[in-house]
Amino acid sequence: MLEYKRYQILNLNFINELDTVILDSKLKYISDFIFRQIQGKSVFLFEMKPTKTSILYDIDPESKYHSINSRKIIYTKNLNLSKKVISMIVEDESFYLGHLLIIIGTYSKSKISNISNMWEDLLETGIEYFKMGNDGESFYWCNPQINSAEEEFKLFINELNTFAQGIKHINNENG
């Protein structure tokens, strides 16, 4: 876990840390991990620079579109996300390229304003969220609020590694 000032970042870079065998399955594992972390919790979604076909309109028809300090944003209010919806989000290009955040916690106007105004320094808002890097290869869990966050993230990485080793073994036997 990286710590920046008092903020925490749990990060997995798929290119550097995992065999390329796993890359095709990473979205499923990310979806499963996020689902386990948000199960029973209120979340809201936030997208910077949304398109007219943003997935947020499909997830929540009452999504709000605004311009804050000349930045175009769209967000939802409090949601309980199913595993299927989380998979749709994770597979969406806006999440994959780091424009869409899954934010754990209760929606508030001040959080929306903070996220929009501090997009380049988002970590410093202290808000807990999941996102991908803009390269689509790094997954982040920022400012986790549970004590076991680092252990749970390590288990997530171990699951991926175990899967990758199983695939490698099968490929070697067939190979």
N, CA, C and O atoms as a DFTB+ gen file, in Angstrom:
700 C
 N C O
     1  1       0.842      -1.171       0.000
     2  2       0.000       0.000       0.000
     3  2       0.886       1.233       0.000
     4  3       1.840       1.326       0.772
     5  1       0.570       2.156      -0.853
     6  2       1.259       3.441      -0.882
     7  2       0.526       4.421       0.014
     8  3      -0.703       4.407       0.077
     9  1       1.253       5.251       0.692
    10  2       0.626       6.306       1.467
    11  2       1.148       7.633       0.960
    12  3       2.356       7.834       0.836
    13  1       0.245       8.519       0.673
    14  2       0.579       9.850       0.206
    15  2      -0.010      10.807       1.212
    16  3      -1.230      10.922       1.337
    17  1       0.868      11.503       1.937
    18  2       0.442      12.317       3.070
    19  2      -0.334      11.377       3.978
    20  3       0.256      10.418       4.474
    21  1      -1.605      11.590       4.222
    22  2      -2.363      10.670       5.080
    23  2      -3.330       9.808       4.273
    24  3      -4.185       9.132       4.844
    25  1      -3.196       9.831       2.948
    26  2      -4.113       9.122       2.078
    27  2      -3.502       7.792       1.647
    28  3      -2.281       7.661       1.556
    29  1      -4.353       6.816       1.383
    30  2      -3.875       5.491       1.033
    31  2      -4.294       5.115      -0.381
    32  3      -5.385       5.455      -0.838
    33  1      -3.405       4.410      -1.057
    34  2      -3.687       3.919      -2.404
    35  2      -3.308       2.444      -2.459
    36  3      -2.164       2.081      -2.186
    37  1      -4.260       1.605      -2.807
    38  2      -3.976       0.208      -3.099
    39  2      -4.044       0.088      -4.619
    40  3      -5.043       0.462      -5.234
    41  1      -2.986      -0.430      -5.212
    42  2      -2.857      -0.396      -6.654
    43  2      -2.378      -1.741      -7.185
    44  3      -1.527      -2.397      -6.584
    45  1      -2.939      -2.136      -8.320
    46  2      -2.482      -3.310      -9.036
    47  2      -2.268      -2.912     -10.480
    48  3      -3.200      -2.483     -11.161
    49  1      -1.026      -3.056     -10.950
    50  2      -0.720      -2.783     -12.349
    51  2      -0.669      -4.125     -13.062
    52  3       0.215      -4.941     -12.800
    53  1      -1.617      -4.353     -13.960
    54  2      -1.741      -5.656     -14.611
    55  2      -0.574      -5.987     -15.510
    56  3      -0.241      -7.162     -15.663
    57  1       0.054      -5.011     -16.103
    58  2       1.181      -5.277     -17.002
    59  2       2.418      -5.688     -16.209
    60  3       3.082      -6.662     -16.561
    61  1       2.727      -4.964     -15.159
    62  2       3.959      -5.219     -14.418
    63  2       3.857      -6.382     -13.447
    64  3       4.854      -7.059     -13.197
    65  1       2.674      -6.631     -12.894
    66  2       2.584      -7.578     -11.798
    67  2       2.004      -8.931     -12.174
    68  3       2.180      -9.902     -11.437
    69  1       1.325      -9.011     -13.292
    70  2       0.683     -10.269     -13.638
    71  2       1.083     -10.710     -15.037
    72  3       1.386      -9.891     -15.905
    73  1       1.075     -11.989     -15.229
    74  2       1.344     -12.562     -16.534
    75  2       0.254     -12.124     -17.515
    76  3      -0.888     -11.895     -17.116
    77  1       0.600     -12.011     -18.766
    78  2      -0.371     -11.573     -19.770
    79  2      -1.533     -12.544     -19.914
    80  3      -2.567     -12.184     -20.476
    81  1      -1.383     -13.764     -19.419
    82  2      -2.454     -14.756     -19.484
    83  2      -3.706     -14.244     -18.781
    84  3      -4.823     -14.525     -19.216
    85  1      -3.528     -13.503     -17.710
    86  2      -4.647     -13.059     -16.878
    87  2      -5.355     -11.832     -17.435
    88  3      -6.487     -11.553     -17.038
    89  1      -4.734     -11.101     -18.328
    90  2      -5.276      -9.817     -18.751
    91  2      -6.700      -9.908     -19.284
    92  3      -7.502      -9.004     -19.050
    93  1      -7.025     -10.973     -19.989
    94  2      -8.371     -11.115     -20.527
    95  2      -9.419     -11.303     -19.430
    96  3     -10.591     -10.995     -19.645
    97  1      -9.024     -11.795     -18.279
    98  2      -9.971     -12.068     -17.197
    99  2      -9.969     -10.991     -16.117
   100  3     -10.706     -11.098     -15.137
   101  1      -9.160      -9.970     -16.283
   102  2      -9.020      -8.985     -15.213
   103  2     -10.325      -8.271     -14.877
   104  3     -10.582      -7.981     -13.709
   105  1     -11.148      -7.984     -15.873
   106  2     -12.377      -7.245     -15.612
   107  2     -13.330      -8.034     -14.726
   108  3     -14.005      -7.457     -13.873
   109  1     -13.390      -9.346     -14.919
   110  2     -14.228     -10.188     -14.063
   111  2     -13.729     -10.141     -12.620
   112  3     -14.523     -10.013     -11.689
   113  1     -12.421     -10.243     -12.439
   114  2     -11.867     -10.222     -11.092
   115  2     -12.042      -8.854     -10.434
   116  3     -12.324      -8.775      -9.238
   117  1     -11.881      -7.791     -11.194
   118  2     -12.103      -6.445     -10.650
   119  2     -13.562      -6.288     -10.238
   120  3     -13.846      -5.773      -9.157
   121  1     -14.483      -6.722     -11.083
   122  2     -15.913      -6.633     -10.769
   123  2     -16.242      -7.397      -9.488
   124  3     -16.938      -6.882      -8.613
   125  1     -15.739      -8.619      -9.383
   126  2     -15.994      -9.430      -8.190
   127  2     -15.433      -8.762      -6.940
   128  3     -16.085      -8.743      -5.896
   129  1     -14.228      -8.215      -7.047
   130  2     -13.608      -7.560      -5.897
   131  2     -14.414      -6.335      -5.464
   132  3     -14.693      -6.160      -4.278
   133  1     -14.783      -5.497      -6.417
   134  2     -15.560      -4.299      -6.079
   135  2     -16.887      -4.709      -5.450
   136  3     -17.306      -4.120      -4.454
   137  1     -17.552      -5.712      -6.019
   138  2     -18.830      -6.159      -5.463
   139  2     -18.679      -6.571      -3.999
   140  3     -19.502      -6.203      -3.161
   141  1     -17.632      -7.329      -3.695
   142  2     -17.419      -7.755      -2.295
   143  2     -17.220      -6.554      -1.377
   144  3     -17.666      -6.569      -0.230
   145  1     -16.557      -5.518      -1.872
   146  2     -16.261      -4.357      -1.028
   147  2     -17.471      -3.444      -0.830
   148  3     -17.575      -2.788       0.206
   149  1     -18.373      -3.389      -1.787
   150  2     -19.495      -2.444      -1.664
   151  2     -20.805      -3.113      -1.273
   152  3     -21.812      -2.433      -1.077
   153  1     -20.801      -4.419      -1.160
   154  2     -22.024      -5.148      -0.824
   155  2     -22.646      -4.557       0.439
   156  3     -22.002      -4.482       1.486
   157  1     -23.896      -4.143       0.328
   158  2     -24.609      -3.591       1.476
   159  2     -24.271      -2.139       1.793
   160  3     -24.759      -1.593       2.782
   161  1     -23.447      -1.514       0.969
   162  2     -23.052      -0.127       1.209
   163  2     -23.676       0.774       0.148
   164  3     -23.957       0.350      -0.973
   165  1     -23.878       1.999       0.528
   166  2     -24.359       2.988      -0.424
   167  2     -23.173       3.490      -1.248
   168  3     -22.093       3.742      -0.712
   169  1     -23.384       3.629      -2.533
   170  2     -22.347       4.147      -3.421
   171  2     -22.989       5.148      -4.373
   172  3     -24.209       5.184      -4.534
   173  1     -22.153       5.947      -4.989
   174  2     -22.622       6.750      -6.111
   175  2     -21.536       6.747      -7.165
   176  3     -20.376       6.436      -6.893
   177  1     -21.938       7.101      -8.377
   178  2     -21.036       7.060      -9.519
   179  2     -20.787       8.479     -10.003
   180  3     -21.671       9.334      -9.948
   181  1     -19.573       8.714     -10.476
   182  2     -19.178      10.032     -10.955
   183  2     -18.358       9.840     -12.208
   184  3     -17.437       9.023     -12.241
   185  1     -18.696      10.604     -13.256
   186  2     -17.938      10.513     -14.497
   187  2     -17.518      11.910     -14.945
   188  3     -18.334      12.827     -15.022
   189  1     -16.237      12.047     -15.234
   190  2     -15.681      13.291     -15.768
   191  2     -15.681      13.199     -17.285
   192  3     -15.343      12.154     -17.839
   193  1     -16.049      14.258     -17.951
   194  2     -16.090      14.341     -19.417
   195  2     -16.962      13.233     -20.020
   196  3     -16.495      12.471     -20.866
   197  1     -18.208      13.143     -19.594
   198  2     -19.065      12.066     -20.105
   199  2     -19.461      12.291     -21.560
   200  3     -19.471      13.417     -22.057
   201  1     -19.780      11.203     -22.217
   202  2     -20.325      11.284     -23.574
   203  2     -21.850      11.282     -23.463
   204  3     -22.396      11.055     -22.384
   205  1     -22.523      11.532     -24.562
   206  2     -23.985      11.519     -24.565
   207  2     -24.538      10.122     -24.354
   208  3     -25.710       9.959     -24.016
   209  1     -23.702       9.115     -24.550
   210  2     -24.130       7.730     -24.367
   211  2     -23.560       7.132     -23.076
   212  3     -23.390       5.916     -22.979
   213  1     -23.271       7.967     -22.104
   214  2     -22.691       7.495     -20.841
   215  2     -23.516       6.354     -20.249
   216  3     -24.747       6.379     -20.273
   217  1     -22.826       5.374     -19.729
   218  2     -23.483       4.227     -19.095
   219  2     -24.289       4.659     -17.865
   220  3     -25.212       3.953     -17.458
   221  1     -23.963       5.783     -17.281
   222  2     -24.696       6.246     -16.110
   223  2     -26.168       6.485     -16.416
   224  3     -27.019       6.285     -15.549
   225  1     -26.479       6.909     -17.635
   226  2     -27.887       7.097     -18.015
   227  2     -28.636       5.763     -18.015
   228  3     -29.825       5.725     -17.698
   229  1     -27.960       4.680     -18.364
   230  2     -28.584       3.354     -18.352
   231  2     -28.744       2.827     -16.933
   232  3     -29.736       2.171     -16.616
   233  1     -27.771       3.114     -16.084
   234  2     -27.802       2.615     -14.712
   235  2     -28.814       3.378     -13.868
   236  3     -29.551       2.784     -13.082
   237  1     -28.845       4.673     -14.031
   238  2     -29.748       5.521     -13.255
   239  2     -30.300       6.626     -14.155
   240  3     -29.626       7.625     -14.406
   241  1     -31.535       6.440     -14.640
   242  2     -32.120       7.456     -15.526
   243  2     -32.198       8.851     -14.898
   244  3     -32.382       9.842     -15.605
   245  1     -32.060       8.926     -13.585
   246  2     -32.092      10.220     -12.908
   247  2     -30.690      10.795     -12.684
   248  3     -30.510      11.699     -11.868
   249  1     -29.705      10.271     -13.407
   250  2     -28.345      10.805     -13.324
   251  2     -28.366      12.293     -13.620
   252  3     -29.160      12.766     -14.433
   253  1     -27.490      13.022     -12.956
   254  2     -27.431      14.475     -13.108
   255  2     -26.224      14.860     -13.951
   256  3     -25.108      14.396     -13.717
   257  1     -26.471      15.714     -14.934
   258  2     -25.416      16.225     -15.794
   259  2     -25.211      17.694     -15.440
   260  3     -26.169      18.466     -15.406
   261  1     -23.969      18.079     -15.177
   262  2     -23.677      19.461     -14.804
   263  2     -22.359      19.902     -15.416
   264  3     -21.575      19.102     -15.928
   265  1     -22.156      21.175     -15.342
   266  2     -20.873      21.767     -15.680
   267  2     -20.427      22.541     -14.442
   268  3     -21.095      23.480     -14.009
   269  1     -19.292      22.134     -13.882
   270  2     -18.750      22.808     -12.706
   271  2     -17.382      23.360     -13.094
   272  3     -16.481      22.609     -13.469
   273  1     -17.238      24.676     -13.000
   274  2     -15.980      25.321     -13.396
   275  2     -15.528      24.861     -14.779
   276  3     -14.366      24.509     -14.979
   277  1     -16.438      24.869     -15.703
   278  2     -16.240      24.494     -17.113
   279  2     -15.878      23.016     -17.315
   280  3     -15.430      22.635     -18.396
   281  1     -16.063      22.200     -16.304
   282  2     -15.848      20.753     -16.440
   283  2     -17.200      20.068     -16.543
   284  3     -18.086      20.284     -15.716
   285  1     -17.343      19.250     -17.557
   286  2     -18.582      18.502     -17.760
   287  2     -18.527      17.237     -16.918
   288  3     -17.562      16.475     -16.978
   289  1     -19.585      17.023     -16.126
   290  2     -19.650      15.846     -15.260
   291  2     -21.057      15.259     -15.290
   292  3     -22.028      15.926     -15.647
   293  1     -21.128      14.009     -14.910
   294  2     -22.404      13.348     -14.686
   295  2     -22.232      12.497     -13.434
   296  3     -21.165      11.926     -13.206
   297  1     -23.282      12.415     -12.626
   298  2     -23.199      11.620     -11.403
   299  2     -24.561      11.056     -11.056
   300  3     -25.594      11.545     -11.512
   301  1     -24.540      10.029     -10.250
   302  2     -25.772       9.454      -9.720
   303  2     -25.855       9.834      -8.250
   304  3     -24.901      10.345      -7.664
   305  1     -26.988       9.578      -7.687
   306  2     -27.101       9.701      -6.228
   307  2     -26.956       8.296      -5.669
   308  3     -26.500       7.398      -6.378
   309  1     -27.326       8.089      -4.441
   310  2     -27.086       6.822      -3.758
   311  2     -27.712       5.630      -4.491
   312  3     -28.889       5.643      -4.852
   313  1     -26.890       4.610      -4.696
   314  2     -27.309       3.392      -5.391
   315  2     -26.853       2.164      -4.617
   316  3     -25.876       2.213      -3.869
   317  1     -27.563       1.074      -4.805
   318  2     -27.098      -0.246      -4.390
   319  2     -26.860      -0.998      -5.687
   320  3     -27.805      -1.312      -6.410
   321  1     -25.609      -1.284      -5.979
   322  2     -25.253      -1.877      -7.267
   323  2     -25.227      -3.399      -7.196
   324  3     -24.657      -3.987      -6.277
   325  1     -25.850      -4.013      -8.178
   326  2     -25.801      -5.467      -8.290
   327  2     -24.477      -5.868      -8.936
   328  3     -23.763      -5.032      -9.490
   329  1     -24.169      -7.145      -8.856
   330  2     -22.947      -7.654      -9.471
   331  2     -22.982      -7.434     -10.987
   332  3     -21.959      -7.117     -11.594
   333  1     -24.157      -7.604     -11.592
   334  2     -24.300      -7.420     -13.035
   335  2     -24.014      -5.963     -13.428
   336  3     -23.328      -5.712     -14.419
   337  1     -24.535      -5.016     -12.663
   338  2     -24.316      -3.597     -12.969
   339  2     -22.843      -3.232     -12.773
   340  3     -22.285      -2.466     -13.558
   341  1     -22.218      -3.773     -11.736
   342  2     -20.797      -3.506     -11.522
   343  2     -19.986      -4.030     -12.711
   344  3     -19.056      -3.365     -13.169
   345  1     -20.331      -5.200     -13.203
   346  2     -19.637      -5.743     -14.379
   347  2     -19.814      -4.834     -15.584
   348  3     -18.867      -4.608     -16.336
   349  1     -21.020      -4.312     -15.771
   350  2     -21.262      -3.383     -16.885
   351  2     -20.384      -2.140     -16.752
   352  3     -19.828      -1.652     -17.737
   353  1     -20.268      -1.637     -15.531
   354  2     -19.460      -0.434     -15.284
   355  2     -17.991      -0.719     -15.590
   356  3     -17.341       0.035     -16.316
   357  1     -17.476      -1.811     -15.031
   358  2     -16.055      -2.141     -15.183
   359  2     -15.701      -2.397     -16.645
   360  3     -14.587      -2.097     -17.073
   361  1     -16.629      -2.941     -17.402
   362  2     -16.378      -3.210     -18.823
   363  2     -16.542      -1.973     -19.691
   364  3     -16.154      -1.988     -20.859
   365  1     -17.103      -0.910     -19.149
   366  2     -17.341       0.312     -19.920
   367  2     -16.038       1.084     -20.124
   368  3     -15.207       1.171     -19.219
   369  1     -15.876       1.632     -21.302
   370  2     -14.655       2.368     -21.639
   371  2     -14.389       3.533     -20.685
   372  3     -13.232       3.817     -20.373
   373  1     -15.428       4.204     -20.221
   374  2     -15.215       5.357     -19.337
   375  2     -14.588       4.934     -18.005
   376  3     -13.793       5.682     -17.436
   377  1     -14.939       3.734     -17.496
   378  2     -14.287       3.226     -16.287
   379  2     -12.882       2.753     -16.635
   380  3     -11.911       3.077     -15.951
   381  1     -12.798       1.989     -17.702
   382  2     -11.535       1.390     -18.127
   383  2     -10.451       2.440     -18.357
   384  3      -9.269       2.176     -18.142
   385  1     -10.858       3.632     -18.795
   386  2      -9.890       4.695     -19.068
   387  2      -9.801       5.737     -17.957
   388  3      -9.199       6.794     -18.145
   389  1     -10.393       5.446     -16.810
   390  2     -10.209       6.286     -15.637
   391  2     -11.100       7.494     -15.517
   392  3     -10.837       8.360     -14.682
   393  1     -12.159       7.595     -16.325
   394  2     -13.054       8.752     -16.248
   395  2     -14.216       8.541     -15.296
   396  3     -14.828       9.507     -14.842
   397  1     -14.529       7.286     -14.988
   398  2     -15.687       6.964     -14.157
   399  2     -15.203       6.384     -12.837
   400  3     -14.351       5.496     -12.811
   401  1     -15.757       6.896     -11.739
   402  2     -15.399       6.441     -10.402
   403  2     -16.580       5.746      -9.747
   404  3     -17.728       6.145      -9.939
   405  1     -16.299       4.718      -8.984
   406  2     -17.283       4.114      -8.089
   407  2     -16.900       4.609      -6.702
   408  3     -15.830       4.277      -6.192
   409  1     -17.767       5.396      -6.098
   410  2     -17.456       6.057      -4.835
   411  2     -18.266       5.410      -3.716
   412  3     -19.494       5.348      -3.776
   413  1     -17.561       4.933      -2.700
   414  2     -18.231       4.320      -1.560
   415  2     -18.605       5.434      -0.588
   416  3     -17.770       6.252      -0.204
   417  1     -19.858       5.446      -0.207
   418  2     -20.329       6.453       0.734
   419  2     -21.595       7.095       0.226
   420  3     -22.075       6.795      -0.867
   421  1     -22.117       7.967       1.024
   422  2     -23.360       8.638       0.712
   423  2     -23.102       9.867      -0.138
   424  3     -22.188      10.646       0.134
   425  1     -23.910      10.032      -1.161
   426  2     -23.827      11.189      -2.051
   427  2     -24.037      12.489      -1.262
   428  3     -24.854      12.547      -0.343
   429  1     -23.293      13.512      -1.637
   430  2     -23.552      14.869      -1.159
   431  2     -23.061      15.857      -2.209
   432  3     -22.143      15.561      -2.973
   433  1     -23.676      17.025      -2.239
   434  2     -23.260      18.051      -3.201
   435  2     -21.810      18.449      -2.962
   436  3     -21.078      18.717      -3.915
   437  1     -21.386      18.491      -1.700
   438  2     -20.003      18.884      -1.421
   439  2     -19.009      17.864      -1.965
   440  3     -17.933      18.244      -2.427
   441  1     -19.349      16.574      -1.918
   442  2     -18.465      15.558      -2.485
   443  2     -18.360      15.729      -3.994
   444  3     -17.270      15.625      -4.557
   445  1     -19.477      15.990      -4.648
   446  2     -19.468      16.197      -6.102
   447  2     -18.587      17.391      -6.443
   448  3     -17.783      17.333      -7.374
   449  1     -18.739      18.458      -5.697
   450  2     -17.941      19.654      -5.931
   451  2     -16.455      19.380      -5.692
   452  3     -15.609      19.793      -6.485
   453  1     -16.142      18.683      -4.599
   454  2     -14.741      18.342      -4.294
   455  2     -14.126      17.481      -5.386
   456  3     -12.993      17.722      -5.805
   457  1     -14.860      16.486      -5.846
   458  2     -14.337      15.593      -6.880
   459  2     -14.068      16.376      -8.157
   460  3     -13.013      16.231      -8.775
   461  1     -15.018      17.198      -8.543
   462  2     -14.870      17.975      -9.771
   463  2     -13.717      18.977      -9.677
   464  3     -12.912      19.092     -10.601
   465  1     -13.643      19.689      -8.575
   466  2     -12.620      20.729      -8.424
   467  2     -11.231      20.180      -8.177
   468  3     -10.240      20.849      -8.470
   469  1     -11.141      18.963      -7.639
   470  2      -9.830      18.396      -7.294
   471  2      -9.509      17.161      -8.137
   472  3      -8.791      16.273      -7.675
   473  1     -10.026      17.091      -9.355
   474  2      -9.855      15.900     -10.190
   475  2      -8.392      15.485     -10.311
   476  3      -8.089      14.294     -10.233
   477  1      -7.491      16.422     -10.498
   478  2      -6.071      16.085     -10.645
   479  2      -5.448      15.641      -9.318
   480  3      -4.437      14.940      -9.314
   481  1      -6.037      16.039      -8.211
   482  2      -5.544      15.665      -6.883
   483  2      -6.642      14.951      -6.104
   484  3      -6.844      15.203      -4.916
   485  1      -7.330      14.075      -6.776
   486  2      -8.510      13.415      -6.227
   487  2      -8.248      12.695      -4.909
   488  3      -9.104      12.669      -4.025
   489  1      -7.089      12.128      -4.789
   490  2      -6.740      11.400      -3.573
   491  2      -6.886      12.281      -2.338
   492  3      -7.277      11.804      -1.273
   493  1      -6.576      13.546      -2.481
   494  2      -6.593      14.467      -1.344
   495  2      -7.992      14.825      -0.857
   496  3      -8.132      15.494       0.166
   497  1      -9.021      14.397      -1.562
   498  2     -10.380      14.632      -1.071
   499  2     -10.682      13.736       0.126
   500  3     -11.577      14.034       0.916
   501  1      -9.933      12.632       0.262
   502  2     -10.180      11.683       1.342
   503  2     -11.344      10.752       1.068
   504  3     -11.664       9.897       1.894
   505  1     -11.980      10.907      -0.082
   506  2     -13.130      10.086      -0.447
   507  2     -12.644       8.701      -0.880
   508  3     -11.635       8.576      -1.573
   509  1     -13.372       7.672      -0.465
   510  2     -13.038       6.298      -0.842
   511  2     -13.640       5.995      -2.211
   512  3     -14.834       6.200      -2.432
   513  1     -12.802       5.503      -3.132
   514  2     -13.295       5.223      -4.477
   515  2     -12.447       4.167      -5.174
   516  3     -11.315       3.879      -4.787
   517  1     -13.051       3.601      -6.230
   518  2     -12.380       2.670      -7.125
   519  2     -12.273       3.321      -8.485
   520  3     -13.190       4.016      -8.924
   521  1     -11.150       3.095      -9.153
   522  2     -10.989       3.601     -10.516
   523  2      -9.883       2.823     -11.217
   524  3      -9.085       2.125     -10.592
   525  1      -9.868       2.967     -12.517
   526  2      -8.772       2.444     -13.327
   527  2      -7.916       3.626     -13.740
   528  3      -8.393       4.760     -13.797
   529  1      -6.648       3.358     -14.028
   530  2      -5.774       4.390     -14.559
   531  2      -6.159       4.695     -15.990
   532  3      -6.859       3.906     -16.626
   533  1      -5.714       5.818     -16.503
   534  2      -6.111       6.200     -17.857
   535  2      -5.473       5.335     -18.938
   536  3      -5.756       5.515     -20.122
   537  1      -4.612       4.395     -18.539
   538  2      -4.043       3.450     -19.499
   539  2      -4.828       2.138     -19.542
   540  3      -4.551       1.271     -20.370
   541  1      -5.801       1.998     -18.654
   542  2      -6.599       0.782     -18.603
   543  2      -5.879      -0.402     -18.011
   544  3      -6.399      -1.517     -18.050
   545  1      -4.702      -0.195     -17.466
   546  2      -3.903      -1.307     -16.946
   547  2      -3.677      -1.263     -15.442
   548  3      -3.161      -2.223     -14.870
   549  1      -4.048      -0.183     -14.801
   550  2      -3.856      -0.062     -13.357
   551  2      -5.208       0.099     -12.675
   552  3      -6.038       0.900     -13.104
   553  1      -5.420      -0.668     -11.614
   554  2      -6.648      -0.626     -10.827
   555  2      -6.314      -0.046      -9.463
   556  3      -5.334      -0.445      -8.833
   557  1      -7.130       0.897      -9.008
   558  2      -6.878       1.585      -7.742
   559  2      -8.068       1.490      -6.804
   560  3      -9.223       1.590      -7.218
   561  1      -7.758       1.295      -5.541
   562  2      -8.729       1.444      -4.451
   563  2      -8.128       2.527      -3.577
   564  3      -7.126       2.300      -2.898
   565  1      -8.729       3.691      -3.591
   566  2      -8.152       4.849      -2.912
   567  2      -8.907       5.176      -1.629
   568  3     -10.135       5.111      -1.568
   569  1      -8.136       5.526      -0.617
   570  2      -8.658       5.904       0.692
   571  2      -9.601       4.861       1.288
   572  3     -10.686       5.212       1.751
   573  1      -9.204       3.576       1.284
   574  2     -10.090       2.551       1.857
   575  2     -10.350       2.837       3.333
   576  3      -9.459       3.257       4.072
   577  1     -11.581       2.600       3.735
   578  2     -12.002       2.947       5.091
   579  2     -12.062       1.761       6.048
   580  3     -12.394       1.938       7.220
   581  1     -11.752       0.571       5.580
   582  2     -11.798      -0.583       6.473
   583  2     -10.376      -0.973       6.873
   584  3      -9.432      -0.820       6.097
   585  1     -10.247      -1.473       8.081
   586  2      -8.927      -1.830       8.612
   587  2      -8.270      -2.962       7.833
   588  3      -7.044      -3.023       7.741
   589  1      -9.066      -3.845       7.282
   590  2      -8.512      -5.022       6.596
   591  2      -8.293      -4.779       5.098
   592  3      -8.104      -5.734       4.345
   593  1      -8.316      -3.544       4.667
   594  2      -8.223      -3.235       3.230
   595  2      -6.978      -3.819       2.583
   596  3      -7.063      -4.442       1.525
   597  1      -5.836      -3.628       3.201
   598  2      -4.600      -4.115       2.590
   599  2      -4.604      -5.637       2.478
   600  3      -4.170      -6.185       1.464
   601  1      -5.091      -6.322       3.513
   602  2      -5.157      -7.783       3.468
   603  2      -6.122      -8.249       2.395
   604  3      -5.832      -9.207       1.679
   605  1      -7.271      -7.582       2.271
   606  2      -8.248      -7.971       1.261
   607  2      -7.707      -7.731      -0.149
   608  3      -7.978      -8.512      -1.061
   609  1      -6.951      -6.659      -0.325
   610  2      -6.372      -6.384      -1.634
   611  2      -5.314      -7.428      -1.981
   612  3      -5.206      -7.847      -3.134
   613  1      -4.541      -7.845      -0.992
   614  2      -3.545      -8.899      -1.227
   615  2      -4.230     -10.213      -1.606
   616  3      -3.738     -10.940      -2.469
   617  1      -5.365     -10.522      -0.964
   618  2      -6.116     -11.723      -1.326
   619  2      -6.612     -11.647      -2.766
   620  3      -6.584     -12.641      -3.493
   621  1      -7.059     -10.479      -3.169
   622  2      -7.498     -10.236      -4.546
   623  2      -6.354     -10.522      -5.514
   624  3      -6.548     -11.211      -6.515
   625  1      -5.181     -10.007      -5.229
   626  2      -4.014     -10.228      -6.082
   627  2      -3.641     -11.722      -6.100
   628  3      -3.290     -12.271      -7.144
   629  1      -3.724     -12.363      -4.932
   630  2      -3.425     -13.800      -4.874
   631  2      -4.409     -14.617      -5.710
   632  3      -4.013     -15.583      -6.363
   633  1      -5.699     -14.234      -5.693
   634  2      -6.696     -14.916      -6.523
   635  2      -6.311     -14.818      -7.999
   636  3      -6.368     -15.802      -8.737
   637  1      -5.926     -13.636      -8.404
   638  2      -5.516     -13.437      -9.797
   639  2      -4.292     -14.268     -10.139
   640  3      -4.236     -14.895     -11.197
   641  1      -3.317     -14.272      -9.247
   642  2      -2.103     -15.055      -9.494
   643  2      -2.392     -16.546      -9.553
   644  3      -1.834     -17.253     -10.393
   645  1      -3.261     -17.034      -8.667
   646  2      -3.633     -18.445      -8.669
   647  2      -4.309     -18.813      -9.984
   648  3      -4.013     -19.853     -10.571
   649  1      -5.216     -17.958     -10.441
   650  2      -5.882     -18.183     -11.717
   651  2      -4.864     -18.216     -12.854
   652  3      -4.907     -19.099     -13.712
   653  1      -3.951     -17.251     -12.854
   654  2      -2.939     -17.174     -13.911
   655  2      -2.062     -18.418     -13.924
   656  3      -1.736     -18.943     -14.988
   657  1      -1.681     -18.887     -12.742
   658  2      -0.850     -20.094     -12.666
   659  2      -1.608     -21.307     -13.196
   660  3      -1.024     -22.155     -13.872
   661  1      -2.906     -21.396     -12.895
   662  2      -3.722     -22.497     -13.401
   663  2      -3.800     -22.481     -14.919
   664  3      -3.694     -23.527     -15.560
   665  1      -3.982     -21.315     -15.488
   666  2      -4.041     -21.172     -16.953
   667  2      -2.694     -21.531     -17.583
   668  3      -2.638     -22.218     -18.602
   669  1      -1.614     -21.058     -16.965
   670  2      -0.276     -21.384     -17.479
   671  2      -0.043     -22.892     -17.473
   672  3       0.493     -23.456     -18.427
   673  1      -0.457     -23.533     -16.378
   674  2      -0.291     -24.970     -16.251
   675  2      -1.054     -25.698     -17.351
   676  3      -0.525     -26.620     -17.971
   677  1      -2.283     -25.290     -17.590
   678  2      -3.103     -25.905     -18.649
   679  2      -2.455     -25.674     -20.017
   680  3      -2.376     -26.589     -20.837
   681  1      -2.003     -24.470     -20.247
   682  2      -1.347     -24.155     -21.530
   683  2      -0.073     -24.960     -21.735
   684  3       0.214     -25.394     -22.850
   685  1       0.697     -25.163     -20.663
   686  2       1.921     -25.947     -20.763
   687  2       1.621     -27.417     -21.074
   688  3       2.345     -28.060     -21.834
   689  1       0.536     -27.941     -20.474
   690  2       0.167     -29.330     -20.741
   691  2      -0.321     -29.518     -22.175
   692  3      -0.088     -30.554     -22.796
   693  1      -1.006     -28.487     -22.688
   694  2      -1.563     -28.582     -24.053
   695  2      -0.572     -28.109     -25.095
   696  3      -0.780     -28.296     -26.294
   697  1       0.501     -27.498     -24.637
   698  2       1.336     -26.830     -25.491
   699  2       2.367     -27.196     -26.336
   700  3       2.952     -26.342     -27.002
